[in-house]
Structures are given as C-alpha cells and as structure tokens.
Amino acid sequence: MDSTGLALFELGAILFALGMLGRLAARFGMSPIPLYLLGGLAFGDGGIVRMQAATEFGHIAGEIGVVLLLLLLGLEYTAAELVTGLRRDWLAGLLDIVLNATPGVVVALALGWGAVGAVTMGGVTYISSSGIVAKVLNDLGRLGNRETPVILSILVFEDLAMAVYLPILTMMLAGLSFASGLRSLAIAMVAITVVLVVALRYGRYVSAIVDSDDREVFLLKLLGAALLVAGAASALNVSAAVGAFLLGIAISGSTAHEAAKLLEPLRDLFAAIFFVAFGLNTDPRAIPPVLGWAILLAVVTALTKIATGWWAASRQGIRRMGRARAGAALVARGEFSIVIAGLAVSLGGVDGRLAALASAYVLMMAVLGPVAARIVEPAVRLVQRDRRRIDPVPG
C-alpha cells in the first residue's frame, strides 16, 4: 500500500474507532474525552497498534480543533457578559486560581520541572472543562438552579484568565528574553482590550462582515477568519487559541447563534482528533511512573474545586445543597487542560513526563467530574440525615 493509501486507511480506522468510543461514552452518560485520549494512547508510540502515517494529518487537524474549541467558547459569551462576570465574581475567580493552580505548581516543582513546567501544570490543574460542566448541568436539569449563575461566572472568569495566561505560557515556552516577553504580553493585553471595546461598541459590524444567508459562504468566511486571526496571533506569540477566542467574543447576536450551530459538528470532529493526536504523542509506558502524582493531584484538586464553588455560592446566600452542587459541578477537567499540555509539548521546553501526567490526570478528572456532580445530592442528604441522628432536635 502506498503512503497516501496507508494514511487514508489509518485515518479512517481512527475516525471509525472514535465514533464507536463516542457511542460507548454516550451510553454510559459520560464525556467521551477520556476514551478519545485512551484511543490515542493505543494508536501511538508504545501503544497496541502504531499508526504513524496519519500522525501528520492528526497534528494539523488537532491545531484546527483547538481553534474551533476556543472560537465556539468565545461565541458563547458577549463582551458585556465577560465584563459583568469579571466585576461580580473577581474575588471568587482569584480564589479559584490560588486553590487550583497551586497543586499543579507544587507537583511540577517537586518533580524538578522548573518554572516553565510549574506554570504549565498550574494551568492544567486550574481550569475546569466548560464543555463537560455545561453538558452535566443540562443533563441533570440544573440550568435553572440558583447556583448555576455562580458556576457560569467562575467559568467565564477562567476563560478570560486563559486569554492572559496562554500568551504568558507561549512566551515562556518560546524562551523569549524578558524584554521580548513583556512586549508579547503587552501585545496580548492590548489585543484583549481592543477586542472587548470593539465587541461592546461595534460588534454588529464584525458580525455583518462574516454573516451570510448562504451557509457555504458563511462557513467559509467564518472558518477562514478564525484561522487567519489564529495564525496572526500565533505569529505575534499571543497564542492561536486566544486569537480564536477573541474573534468569537467579537461576533454577537443572531450571527453568533447561527455560527455556533454551524460550527458545532466541525468542532466535535476536530476536537476529537485533537485528543487522539495528543494521545498519539504520549507514550503510555510513561504513565505508570507518574500515576501516583496524578492520583494525588486528582484528589487534592477535586477538593479545592469543591471548596471554590462552595465559597462562591455561599457569598450569594445559597444554601448548603446549592453550595455543594456548585463545587461538584466545577470538578471536571478536560479539553483546556489538554490544550495547555499540548501547547507545552509541541513547543518543547518541558519535561517529557508532563504529557503523561496531564493525560493520566485528565483521564481521571473527566470521569470524576460528572460522577461527582451526579452523586453530590444524595451524599449531602446522607450527611444531613446522619447529623440529625447524632444531634436530634430536643423535644
């Protein structure tokens, strides 16, 4: 078989396997992300079957997957929502950073991975999976709950923090000098500010540029604009993901709604390939040596996310059950943790074990998050019932 035929055969096998894994995940009501990662580990170096011919396509498709993930995320928010969320819940957002980035930083330093590894792992353990959280809230019928705005505000803060964090990480991974690093960070901050101002005042003009009644033309302009902006941002060391996220924010109204509907199938396809591509570049034989650290991080950061949600909900006067639901909903990590780890691995400058640790950590957290959200209510009721038995009401 020639190289083109082999690549097509391997790619077809991977996509079909992804479809089967996604169907299996849906049957058990879980996120498919862990299964996609496992699929990548099985087909990569050290896996069951090595599929080298499809790796190059997987790399490019994975990059497109990251762009689409962040573009769709930006389309979910308006600039006004970001600003309002930042003003209202900035204190909870800062607590979220301190509690959940610190464990990753500490473990990276303990493993001797230096400042770059510490900043990378801090991001991996910090950010919750917006996709998994939104799906769980919808599946459990909690979108109308009183604690849900608190959860969404924390997610908004995290996403906005990523717009600042990713350029800093890119700068560190690129090994830029202090002056060059400050210049890149300044460019990123100016870009974020300009986009927010444009989105607040002139969002309708940006939407008009990409909008079209013809779905084919609309898709071409939308995807083309996203890749252009992402490429320009990457050239400025701002991060392609941030560029796509900012473009999503700038598109508003009915155009954003239609764009999201049009791009969702593409995002799901390319995002799945992204997770597989990350798994392909991770040697599963490297996971056992860091598995203990991954379990430790999973336990600690599950508790710190629960504490974050509990405290943030308590500030809004929400009762204990709602506080517990808010904390449990934030536990899941997923796509953005892998985006961060993938960026670090692709640009180099980090220990090779980081990909293995991130994979093992996300595998556990993507499963633990939905489980925690489902069992939190019966767990709280059980604790409350036991308390009433121990401390009965006098009578």
C-alpha positions in Angstrom: 0.0 0.0 0.0 1.4 3.5 -0.9 1.8 6.2 1.7 -1.4 8.0 0.7 -3.5 4.9 0.8 -1.9 3.9 4.1 -2.6 7.3 5.6 -6.3 7.2 4.4 -6.7 3.7 5.8 -5.2 4.6 9.2 -7.2 7.9 9.4 -10.4 6.0 8.5 -9.7 3.4 11.2 -9.1 6.2 13.8 -12.3 8.1 12.9 -14.4 4.9 13.0 -12.9 4.0 16.3 -13.7 7.5 17.6 -17.3 7.1 16.6 -17.6 3.8 18.4 -15.9 5.2 21.5 -18.2 8.3 21.4 -21.3 6.0 21.2 -20.0 3.9 24.2 -19.5 7.1 26.2 -23.0 8.3 25.4 -24.5 5.0 26.5 -22.9 5.4 30.0 -23.7 9.2 30.1 -20.1 10.2 30.4 -17.8 12.6 28.5 -16.0 10.9 25.5 -12.8 12.8 26.2 -11.2 10.0 28.4 -12.0 7.4 25.7 -10.5 9.6 22.9 -7.3 10.0 25.0 -7.2 6.3 25.5 -7.6 5.7 21.8 -4.7 8.0 21.1 -2.5 6.2 23.6 -3.5 2.9 22.0 -2.5 4.0 18.5 0.7 5.9 19.3 4.2 5.1 20.3 4.2 2.3 22.9 0.6 1.5 22.2 -1.2 -1.6 20.9 -1.0 -0.6 17.3 1.1 2.2 15.9 -0.4 4.4 13.2 2.4 6.6 12.0 1.1 7.6 8.6 -1.9 9.5 10.0 0.2 11.5 12.5 0.9 14.5 10.3 -2.8 15.0 9.5 -3.6 14.5 13.1 -1.3 17.3 14.1 -2.8 19.9 11.7 -6.4 18.7 12.4 -5.6 18.9 16.2 -4.5 22.5 15.8 -7.7 23.3 13.9 -9.6 21.6 16.8 -8.0 23.9 19.3 -9.0 26.9 17.2 -12.6 25.7 16.9 -12.9 24.9 20.6 -11.8 28.4 21.6 -13.9 30.1 18.8 -17.0 28.3 19.9 -16.3 29.2 23.5 -16.0 32.9 22.5 -19.3 32.7 20.6 -21.0 31.6 23.9 -20.2 34.9 25.6 -20.7 38.6 24.8 -18.2 41.2 25.8 -20.8 42.6 28.3 -21.2 39.2 30.0 -17.4 38.9 30.3 -17.1 42.3 31.9 -20.1 41.8 34.2 -18.9 38.4 35.3 -15.4 39.8 36.0 -16.8 42.6 38.1 -19.2 40.5 40.1 -17.1 37.4 40.8 -13.5 38.5 40.6 -12.8 37.6 44.2 -14.1 34.0 43.6 -12.0 33.9 40.4 -8.8 34.8 42.3 -9.5 32.2 45.0 -10.1 29.7 42.2 -6.6 30.4 40.7 -4.9 30.2 44.1 -6.5 27.0 45.3 -6.4 25.1 42.0 -3.2 26.2 40.2 -1.1 25.8 43.3 -1.2 22.0 43.5 0.0 21.7 39.9 2.8 24.2 40.5 3.9 22.4 43.7 4.0 18.9 42.0 5.9 20.3 38.9 8.5 21.8 41.2 8.7 18.7 43.3 9.4 16.7 40.1 12.1 19.2 39.1 10.4 20.6 36.0 11.4 24.2 36.7 9.4 27.4 36.3 8.1 26.5 32.8 6.8 23.1 33.9 5.3 24.7 37.0 3.4 27.4 35.0 2.2 24.7 32.6 0.9 22.3 35.3 -0.6 25.2 37.2 -2.8 25.8 34.1 -3.6 22.1 33.7 -5.0 21.8 37.2 -6.6 25.2 37.4 -9.2 25.4 34.6 -12.4 23.4 34.7 -13.9 21.9 31.5 -16.6 24.3 30.3 -17.9 21.7 27.9 -18.2 18.9 30.4 -19.7 21.3 33.1 -22.3 22.6 30.6 -23.3 19.1 29.5 -23.7 17.9 33.0 -25.8 20.8 34.1 -28.0 20.3 31.1 -28.3 16.5 31.6 -29.2 16.9 35.3 -31.7 19.7 34.6 -29.8 22.2 36.8 -29.6 25.1 34.3 -32.3 27.0 36.2 -30.9 26.4 39.6 -29.9 29.3 41.8 -26.3 28.2 42.0 -25.9 27.9 38.2 -25.1 31.6 37.6 -22.3 31.3 40.2 -20.8 28.3 38.3 -21.1 30.1 35.0 -19.4 33.2 36.4 -16.4 31.2 37.6 -16.2 29.6 34.2 -16.3 33.0 32.5 -13.5 34.2 34.8 -11.4 31.1 34.0 -11.9 31.6 30.2 -10.9 35.2 30.4 -7.9 34.3 32.6 -6.9 31.9 29.8 -6.7 34.9 27.4 -4.0 36.3 29.7 -2.3 33.0 30.7 -1.8 31.5 27.3 0.3 34.3 25.9 2.5 34.2 29.1 2.9 30.4 28.7 3.7 30.8 25.0 6.3 33.4 25.8 8.0 31.2 28.4 7.9 28.1 26.1 9.4 30.1 23.3 12.3 31.1 25.5 11.9 34.8 24.8 14.0 37.4 26.7 12.4 39.4 29.4 12.0 42.4 27.1 10.6 40.3 24.3 8.3 38.6 26.8 7.0 41.9 28.1 6.4 43.1 24.5 4.4 39.9 23.7 2.4 40.3 26.9 1.7 43.9 26.2 0.5 43.0 22.7 -1.8 40.3 24.1 -3.3 42.7 26.7 -3.8 45.4 24.1 -5.4 42.9 21.8 -7.8 41.7 24.5 -8.7 45.3 25.4 -9.3 46.4 21.8 -11.4 43.3 21.1 -13.6 43.9 24.2 -14.1 47.6 23.2 -14.9 46.7 19.6 -17.2 43.9 20.7 -19.1 46.2 23.1 -19.5 49.1 20.7 -19.1 47.7 17.2 -19.9 44.0 17.5 -22.7 44.3 14.9 -20.2 45.4 12.2 -17.9 42.4 12.9 -20.9 40.1 12.7 -22.0 41.7 9.4 -18.6 41.0 7.8 -18.8 37.3 8.5 -22.5 36.8 8.2 -24.2 35.4 5.1 -27.5 33.9 4.1 -25.7 31.2 2.2 -24.5 28.5 4.7 -21.5 27.6 2.5 -20.3 31.2 2.2 -21.0 31.8 5.9 -18.9 28.7 6.9 -16.0 29.6 4.6 -15.8 33.2 5.8 -16.2 32.2 9.5 -13.6 29.4 9.4 -11.3 31.5 7.2 -11.5 34.4 9.6 -10.8 32.1 12.6 -7.7 30.6 11.0 -6.4 34.0 9.8 -6.8 35.5 13.3 -5.4 32.5 15.0 -2.4 32.4 12.6 -1.7 36.2 13.1 -2.0 35.8 16.9 0.4 32.8 16.8 2.9 34.9 14.8 2.8 37.6 17.5 3.4 34.9 20.2 -0.1 35.7 21.6 -1.4 32.1 21.1 -3.6 31.0 18.3 -6.2 29.8 20.8 -6.5 33.3 22.3 -7.0 34.8 18.8 -9.8 32.5 18.1 -11.4 33.1 21.5 -11.3 36.9 20.9 -12.8 36.6 17.5 -15.7 34.6 19.0 -16.4 37.3 21.5 -16.4 40.0 18.8 -19.2 38.1 16.9 -22.5 38.7 18.5 -26.3 38.4 18.3 -28.0 36.1 15.8 -24.8 35.7 13.8 -23.1 34.2 16.9 -26.0 31.8 17.4 -26.1 30.7 13.8 -22.3 30.4 13.7 -22.3 28.1 16.8 -24.9 25.8 15.3 -23.0 25.6 12.0 -19.6 25.0 13.6 -20.5 22.6 16.4 -20.2 19.4 14.3 -16.9 20.5 12.9 -15.7 21.4 16.4 -16.7 18.0 17.7 -14.9 16.2 14.8 -11.6 18.2 15.0 -11.6 18.3 18.8 -11.9 14.5 18.9 -8.9 14.3 16.5 -7.0 16.7 18.8 -7.4 14.5 21.8 -6.3 11.5 19.8 -3.3 13.4 18.4 -2.3 14.3 21.9 -2.6 10.7 22.9 -0.6 9.6 19.9 2.3 11.8 21.1 2.2 10.4 24.6 3.9 7.1 25.4 1.6 5.1 27.6 4.7 3.5 29.2 5.5 6.9 30.7 2.2 7.0 32.7 2.9 4.4 35.5 5.9 6.4 36.9 3.7 9.5 37.3 0.4 7.8 38.1 0.8 8.3 41.9 1.2 12.1 41.3 -1.8 12.1 39.0 -4.0 10.5 41.7 -2.7 12.9 44.3 -3.5 15.9 42.1 -6.9 14.4 41.3 -7.9 14.1 44.9 -6.5 17.5 46.0 -7.9 19.5 43.1 -11.3 17.8 43.3 -11.4 19.1 46.9 -10.1 22.6 46.0 -12.7 23.0 43.3 -15.5 21.9 45.6 -14.2 24.5 48.1 -14.1 27.2 45.4 -17.7 26.5 44.4 -18.9 26.2 48.0 -17.4 29.6 49.0 -18.5 31.4 45.9 -22.1 30.1 46.3 -22.1 31.0 50.0 -21.3 34.6 49.1 -24.6 34.7 47.2 -26.6 33.4 50.1 -27.2 30.0 48.6 -27.9 27.1 51.0 -25.7 24.1 51.6 -27.1 21.8 48.9 -26.7 24.5 46.3 -23.1 25.2 47.5 -22.3 21.5 47.3 -23.7 21.3 43.8 -21.7 24.4 42.7 -18.5 22.9 43.9 -19.1 19.4 42.5 -20.0 20.9 39.1 -16.6 22.5 38.8 -14.5 19.4 39.4 -14.2 18.2 35.8 -11.1 19.0 33.8 -10.9 18.2 30.1 -10.3 20.0 26.8 -8.5 23.1 28.0 -6.1 21.2 30.3 -5.1 19.1 27.3 -4.8 22.3 25.1 -2.3 23.7 27.7 -0.3 20.5 27.9 -0.4 20.0 24.1 0.9 23.6 23.6 3.8 22.9 26.0 4.7 19.6 24.4 4.5 20.9 20.8 6.7 24.0 21.6 9.1 22.0 23.8 10.9 23.3 26.9 9.1 21.0 29.3 9.9 17.5 30.7 8.7 14.7 28.6 6.8 13.2 31.5 4.5 16.2 31.6 2.3 14.9 28.8 1.9 11.5 30.6 1.0 13.2 33.9 -1.5 15.5 32.1 -3.1 12.6 30.3 -3.5 10.5 33.4 -4.8 13.5 35.4 -7.4 14.5 32.7 -8.5 10.9 32.2 -9.4 10.7 35.9 -10.9 14.2 36.2 -13.0 13.9 33.1 -14.6 10.8 34.6 -14.7 12.0 38.3 -16.3 15.4 37.4 -19.6 14.1 36.1 -19.7 11.4 38.7 -19.2 14.0 41.5 -22.0 16.2 40.1 -24.4 13.2 40.0 -23.8 11.9 43.5 -23.4 15.2 45.4 -27.1 15.5 46.2 -27.6 12.0 47.7 -24.2 12.4 49.5 -25.3 15.7 51.1 -28.7 14.3 52.1 -27.0 11.3 53.7 -24.7 13.5 55.7 -27.6 15.7 56.8 -29.6 12.6 57.9 -26.7 11.3 59.9 -26.3 14.6 61.6 -29.9 14.7 62.6 -29.5 11.2 64.1 -26.4 12.2 66.1 -27.8 15.6 67.2 -31.6 15.1 67.5 -33.8 18.1 67.9 -34.8 18.4 71.6 -38.4 17.6 72.2 
